[in-house]
């Protein structure tokens, strides 16, 4: 298939495909007329890249998965290098989740403090304005 058809089937743009090619993630073959040609394996690689990017992987992190597919494995995550990327990404996600939990706890403390102060009707400040009422 030509680049336009591959882009359409993969749900991306020809510009993106050319970028992937420049980064070595996609290898186009050239027809006699010079047009780039691709096959179903290229589509599988693109689907793998897109799925991983949807999960938050950056483009370079997809490389081991693409190389695994290119080596003939039925799935991009069947190789040790791909598994290592999964493990590293899980560690990053665990760290982010813990950071978010800490921030959430801090926001909860601030909210509780603010609610107590608001319900006490502390004097000295301007009257609160409600913008919702119109």
N, C-alpha and C positions, 0 to 999 in steps of 0.2 A: 504494500500500500504506500501511497505517497504521504508526504508530511501533513498535508491538510486533513486527510482522512484519519491519520493516526491522532492528530490533535483533537479532532472532533470525537473520536471514539474514546479517547482518554479524558475528555472533558477539560482540555487545556488549550493553549494557543501555540501556533507555530513558533512564535518568538520564544516561548518557554522551552520548546523542544530544541531549538537551536542553542539556547543557553545550556541545557543539559548536555548537548553534544560538545559544546566548548569546554565543559567541565569533565568530560570523559565518562559521563554516566550513560550516555546513549551513543551508539555507534551506527551511523547511517551507512548504508551501502549505496553506491551510485549506479543508476541505470545507464545504458548506453547514451541516452540523451542528456545525462548529467543530473537528472533529478534524484533527490534522496529517496531511497526506498526502505521500507520497514516491514516486519512480519509480526506474527502473533506473539512471539517471544518479547519483542520490543514493547508491545502493549502490556504484557504481564509486568515487565520491569517498571513501566510508567505507573501502572496501578499500584505496585509495591511502593514506589516513591511517594505517590499521592497519599496513600493510606498512612504511611509513616509520618509524613508532614502534617496530616490531620491530627495525629497523636502528639504533635509538638516536636518531632525530630527535625533538626536542621538538615539542609541538603547533604552536607558532608557525612552526617551520621547514616544516611541511606546507602552510602557506597558499599559497605560489606554485604548488604542484602542484595544489591544489584549484582555484585560480583559473584555471589552465591548462585543466583539464578543463571548468570552467564556461564558458570561452570557446569550447568546442567542439572542442578538440584531442582526438585519439584516445587520447593518453597524457598523463599529468600532468607528465611530464618533457620535453615537446616545446617548452617555452618557455624563453627566456633566463634568466628569474628562477629557474626550477627548476634549470637547469644551474649557475647561480651558487651555489645552496644545496648542490648535490652537490660542487662544487669546494671550498667552505668546509668542508664536513663531512669530505672527504678530508684536507684540511690538518689538521683537529683530530685525526683518527684517526692520521695519521702522527706527530703530536706525542705522542699517548698511547702509541703503539707504541714510540717512542724512549725515553720515560720508563720504560716497563715493561722494556725491554731493559737500561737502566741499573740499575734496581732488581734485576733478575734477576742481572746481573753482580755486584752488591754482595752479594747473598745467596749466590751461588756462592763468593765469596771468604771470606765468614764461615763457610760450611759447610766449606770446605777447611781453614781455620784450626782450627775446632772438631774436625774429624776428626784432625788431626795431634796436637792436645793430648790428645784422648781416647785415641789409640793409644799415646801416650808414657806414659800412666799417671802423670801428674804428681801428686806427693804434696801433702798439705796441705788438700785439700778433702774434704767428706763423700763417703762411698761412694755412687755413683749407685744409685737405686732404680728397678727396672723394675716398672711397674704392670701390665704385660701378663700376667705369669705366673700371678697369682691365688694 
